């Protein structure tokens, strides 16, 4: 095979692949023999069909298959390798005039591809002189109190009550369509539940204090906060996919059918055992200490995640890259049904920019992901989802995920990213800063807004 790269400029090149006769001939002949051995053709015994007859019937398609197989393998090798440092995938050009495959005249076949190339740059932002804030969240007694309250609610029992409705209740309604202020005979009807914290300011005051059997008239589309029309129809009106509700109005009478309230558990030994394990905690003081440890660990992880996000955003800023935009638009628009919007294209460029920066860091820090690390990643993920899964089921599920290439690729990406950020944190200065929970979440919100 002949491979020639013609550099057009720093970001664009044309790749010419010449698949020579010797590259595909052996595979092509093997396929012909395989077809002959399996063929059941009229007038010939199985396996005795002349090659000339097999060629006449299947020659071109088998030849095309052999050539395409080599072409695909070579393109995949180029995509996965580092020799050409390409962005995206090679883009086949002159598609209307591809080489003509003819088994009667075996030849060399030439294909040309446009390549988008990664820009050359010196990595900035990860040296010993670069500094990033490492936030330490102060675990206050108020935070522990809130966690205790949340824990006791989770351990509490749900019970139906007659009312009156209070702000922590979940209310079950029957909704009936109104017409001129009266329930419409054979009108639209549905049943749904709604937490009091979800009800809009328009109606929460009306619902509060009511009892089972009480009613109120509402515009159904204004009942819940921030609920879009299609969500109202799906979750409240329970409209079926093929159901036409164009004649149904907005006004409904809601009747309260049930009021469900959580009876908060007591902060006692039973709660301690359910939360921390049998006899692991013997007093309220010990329980609060355990909760503080949990909160500290949680916010330490969240703080590290925030540092990683800030490092990422900074690296994207200080390593501003020029990309082959014309190539990228051509390549991406071929992969989607409708042309990309400017916003989608900018998002793609940002994603590719980070991918290139990360690739350079992976190489710099010699980051590798081992098979046992992937397996352990799946084990941890399964345990987080099903903490009480038995050991045999755990291993079988993990092994099953290891066979899924897409899942493995995602795991490799996650593990390699974590390793890269760990290496970066070892290189740069981390300035510890104390902050309360509210201030920390403001920082998170700010970083998330920058990332959009």
BELPEKA-V376844 format. One record per residue. N is the residue number from 1. SS is DSSP state (H for helix, E for strand, C for the rest). Layout:
n->N ss->SS
n->N ss->SS
This chain:
n->1 ss->C
n->2 ss->E
n->3 ss->E
n->4 ss->E
n->5 ss->E
n->6 ss->E
n->7 ss->E
n->8 ss->C
n->9 ss->C
n->10 ss->C
n->11 ss->C
n->12 ss->E
n->13 ss->E
n->14 ss->E
n->15 ss->E
n->16 ss->E
n->17 ss->E
n->18 ss->E
n->19 ss->E
n->20 ss->C
n->21 ss->H
n->22 ss->H
n->23 ss->H
n->24 ss->H
n->25 ss->H
n->26 ss->H
n->27 ss->H
n->28 ss->H
n->29 ss->H
n->30 ss->H
n->31 ss->H
n->32 ss->H
n->33 ss->H
n->34 ss->H
n->35 ss->H
n->36 ss->H
n->37 ss->H
n->38 ss->H
n->39 ss->C
n->40 ss->C
n->41 ss->C
n->42 ss->C
n->43 ss->C
n->44 ss->C
n->45 ss->C
n->46 ss->C
n->47 ss->C
n->48 ss->C
n->49 ss->C
n->50 ss->C
n->51 ss->H
n->52 ss->H
n->53 ss->H
n->54 ss->H
n->55 ss->H
n->56 ss->H
n->57 ss->H
n->58 ss->H
n->59 ss->H
n->60 ss->H
n->61 ss->H
n->62 ss->H
n->63 ss->H
n->64 ss->H
n->65 ss->H
n->66 ss->H
n->67 ss->H
n->68 ss->H
n->69 ss->H
n->70 ss->H
n->71 ss->H
n->72 ss->H
n->73 ss->H
n->74 ss->H
n->75 ss->H
n->76 ss->H
n->77 ss->H
n->78 ss->H
n->79 ss->H
n->80 ss->H
n->81 ss->C
n->82 ss->C
n->83 ss->C
n->84 ss->C
n->85 ss->C
n->86 ss->E
n->87 ss->E
n->88 ss->E
n->89 ss->E
n->90 ss->E
n->91 ss->E
n->92 ss->E
n->93 ss->C
n->94 ss->C
n->95 ss->H
n->96 ss->H
n->97 ss->H
n->98 ss->C
n->99 ss->C
n->100 ss->C
n->101 ss->C
n->102 ss->C
n->103 ss->C
n->104 ss->C
n->105 ss->C
n->106 ss->C
n->107 ss->C
n->108 ss->C
n->109 ss->E
n->110 ss->E
n->111 ss->E
n->112 ss->E
n->113 ss->E
n->114 ss->E
n->115 ss->E
n->116 ss->E
n->117 ss->E
n->118 ss->C
n->119 ss->C
n->120 ss->C
n->121 ss->C
n->122 ss->C
n->123 ss->C
n->124 ss->C
n->125 ss->C
n->126 ss->C
n->127 ss->C
n->128 ss->C
n->129 ss->C
n->130 ss->C
n->131 ss->E
n->132 ss->E
n->133 ss->E
n->134 ss->E
n->135 ss->E
n->136 ss->E
n->137 ss->E
n->138 ss->C
n->139 ss->C
n->140 ss->C
n->141 ss->H
n->142 ss->H
n->143 ss->H
n->144 ss->H
n->145 ss->H
n->146 ss->H
n->147 ss->H
n->148 ss->H
n->149 ss->H
n->150 ss->H
n->151 ss->H
n->152 ss->H
n->153 ss->H
n->154 ss->H
n->155 ss->H
n->156 ss->C
n->157 ss->E
n->158 ss->E
n->159 ss->E
n->160 ss->E
n->161 ss->E
n->162 ss->C
n->163 ss->E
n->164 ss->C
n->165 ss->C
n->166 ss->C
n->167 ss->C
n->168 ss->C
n->169 ss->C
n->170 ss->E
n->171 ss->E
n->172 ss->E
n->173 ss->E
n->174 ss->E
n->175 ss->E
n->176 ss->E
n->177 ss->E
n->178 ss->E
n->179 ss->E
n->180 ss->C
n->181 ss->C
n->182 ss->E
n->183 ss->E
n->184 ss->C
n->185 ss->C
n->186 ss->C
n->187 ss->C
n->188 ss->C
n->189 ss->E
n->190 ss->E
n->191 ss->E
n->192 ss->E
n->193 ss->E
n->194 ss->E
n->195 ss->E
n->196 ss->H
n->197 ss->H
n->198 ss->H
n->199 ss->E
n->200 ss->C
n->201 ss->H
n->202 ss->H
n->203 ss->H
n->204 ss->H
n->205 ss->H
n->206 ss->H
n->207 ss->H
n->208 ss->C
n->209 ss->C
n->210 ss->C
n->211 ss->E
n->212 ss->C
n->213 ss->C
n->214 ss->C
n->215 ss->E
n->216 ss->E
n->217 ss->E
n->218 ss->E
n->219 ss->E
n->220 ss->H
n->221 ss->H
n->222 ss->H
n->223 ss->C
n->224 ss->E
n->225 ss->C
n->226 ss->C
n->227 ss->C
n->228 ss->C
n->229 ss->H
n->230 ss->H
n->231 ss->H
n->232 ss->H
n->233 ss->H
n->234 ss->H
n->235 ss->H
n->236 ss->H
n->237 ss->C
n->238 ss->C
n->239 ss->C
n->240 ss->C
n->241 ss->C
n->242 ss->C
n->243 ss->C
n->244 ss->C
n->245 ss->C
n->246 ss->C
n->247 ss->C
n->248 ss->C
n->249 ss->C
n->250 ss->C
n->251 ss->E
n->252 ss->E
n->253 ss->E
n->254 ss->E
n->255 ss->E
n->256 ss->E
n->257 ss->E
n->258 ss->E
n->259 ss->E
n->260 ss->E
n->261 ss->E
n->262 ss->E
n->263 ss->E
n->264 ss->C
n->265 ss->C
n->266 ss->C
n->267 ss->C
n->268 ss->C
n->269 ss->H
n->270 ss->H
n->271 ss->H
n->272 ss->H
n->273 ss->H
n->274 ss->H
n->275 ss->H
n->276 ss->H
n->277 ss->C
n->278 ss->C
n->279 ss->C
n->280 ss->C
n->281 ss->C
n->282 ss->C
n->283 ss->C
n->284 ss->H
n->285 ss->H
n->286 ss->H
n->287 ss->H
n->288 ss->H
n->289 ss->H
n->290 ss->H
n->291 ss->H
n->292 ss->H
n->293 ss->H
n->294 ss->H
n->295 ss->H
n->296 ss->H
n->297 ss->H
n->298 ss->H
n->299 ss->H
n->300 ss->H
n->301 ss->H
n->302 ss->H
n->303 ss->H
n->304 ss->H
n->305 ss->H
n->306 ss->H
n->307 ss->H
n->308 ss->H
n->309 ss->H
n->310 ss->H
n->311 ss->H
n->312 ss->H
n->313 ss->H
n->314 ss->H
n->315 ss->H
n->316 ss->H
n->317 ss->H
n->318 ss->H
n->319 ss->C
n->320 ss->C
n->321 ss->C
n->322 ss->C
n->323 ss->C
n->324 ss->C
n->325 ss->H
n->326 ss->H
n->327 ss->H
n->328 ss->H
n->329 ss->H
n->330 ss->H
n->331 ss->H
n->332 ss->H
n->333 ss->H
n->334 ss->H
n->335 ss->H
n->336 ss->C
n->337 ss->C
n->338 ss->C
n->339 ss->C
n->340 ss->C
n->341 ss->C
n->342 ss->H
n->343 ss->H
n->344 ss->H
n->345 ss->H
n->346 ss->H
n->347 ss->H
n->348 ss->H
n->349 ss->H
n->350 ss->H
n->351 ss->H
n->352 ss->H
n->353 ss->H
n->354 ss->H
n->355 ss->H
n->356 ss->H
n->357 ss->H
n->358 ss->H
n->359 ss->H
n->360 ss->H
n->361 ss->H
n->362 ss->H
n->363 ss->H
n->364 ss->H
n->365 ss->C
n->366 ss->C
n->367 ss->C
n->368 ss->C
n->369 ss->C
n->370 ss->C
n->371 ss->H
n->372 ss->H
n->373 ss->H
n->374 ss->H
n->375 ss->H
n->376 ss->H
n->377 ss->H
n->378 ss->H
n->379 ss->H
n->380 ss->H
n->381 ss->H
n->382 ss->H
n->383 ss->H
n->384 ss->H
n->385 ss->H
n->386 ss->C
n->387 ss->C
n->388 ss->C
n->389 ss->C
n->390 ss->C
n->391 ss->H
n->392 ss->H
n->393 ss->H
n->394 ss->H
n->395 ss->H
n->396 ss->H
n->397 ss->H
n->398 ss->H
n->399 ss->H
n->400 ss->H
n->401 ss->H
n->402 ss->H
n->403 ss->C
n->404 ss->C
n->405 ss->H
n->406 ss->H
n->407 ss->H
n->408 ss->H
n->409 ss->H
n->410 ss->H
n->411 ss->H
n->412 ss->H
n->413 ss->H
n->414 ss->H
n->415 ss->H
n->416 ss->H
n->417 ss->H
n->418 ss->H
n->419 ss->H
n->420 ss->H
n->421 ss->H
n->422 ss->H
n->423 ss->H
n->424 ss->H
n->425 ss->H
n->426 ss->H
n->427 ss->H
n->428 ss->C
n->429 ss->E
n->430 ss->E
n->431 ss->E
n->432 ss->E
n->433 ss->E
n->434 ss->E
n->435 ss->E
n->436 ss->C
n->437 ss->H
n->438 ss->H
n->439 ss->H
n->440 ss->H
n->441 ss->H
n->442 ss->H
n->443 ss->H
n->444 ss->H
n->445 ss->H
n->446 ss->H
n->447 ss->H
n->448 ss->H
n->449 ss->H
n->450 ss->H
n->451 ss->H
n->452 ss->C
